[in-house]
Amino acid sequence: FRVLDGGGESEKLKDVVRQLELRGLAEFVQIDLSIVRGLAYYTGVVFEVFDRGGKLRAIAGGGRYDNLVSQLSDGAVSMPAVGFAMGDVVLGELIKETQEVLSRLTKEAASQRALDIYLVIAKEERRSDALHQLQQLRDAGWRVDYPLSPTKVGKQFQTAEALGAKVALLFGDEWPQVRLKDMGEAEQELISREQLVARLTELL
């Protein structure tokens, strides 16, 4: 491997390639001495990542920067580092072109969006009570969401359904009881705050 300024070999670059070969990754690497990263803090090898077809511009790029931590901490800490940044637009285009990945990603995103519980705030006076309950339910491990601003009750139930919530809890005139609705059933039930977690555990 030739360096541009000295006509010799780069030991750092050779070592990187050697390590990649040991890991069985050398076939995925092409040495390109024309790559120039636009940031001055790099202190060693730099790299860019492309799709196999080479149709897109760099998906990611980075390199070694051994002095950056020291510079950012005013010399308080010094340690070697390597890192990279990814381009979200290019990555998005690559995902769209790879149907299997797009399908798996869409499925996973949908499962992560699905809620366990949606809090319906029928009376704004009960918002603080709903938010207090919200934190307790999240601490118990459930996925919970709520309206960020005053919204009609019907619209809130529509949102709960759209988000895939299994249960809706309505905070209104019945407080300190809460109206619980299993989103898969037509019936609703009134339940006390003290019994709420136990009842939700039965349903979810």
Salt bridges, closest charged atoms under 4 A:
GLU9 OE1 - LYS14 NZ 3.12
GLU11 OE2 - LYS14 NZ 3.90
ASP15 OD1 - ARG18 NH1 3.11
GLU48 OE2 - ARG37 NH1 3.24
ASP66 OD1 - ARG64 NE 2.59
GLU93 OE2 - LYS96 NZ 3.91
GLU97 OE1 - LYS55 NZ 3.41
ASP116 OD1 - LYS166 NZ 3.33
GLU124 OE1 - ARG127 NE 2.77
ASP129 OD2 - ARG126 NE 2.74
ASP173 OD1 - LYS123 NZ 3.92
GLU174 OE2 - ARG179 NH2 3.15
GLU189 OE2 - ARG199 NH2 2.94
GLU202 OE1 - ARG199 NH1 2.82
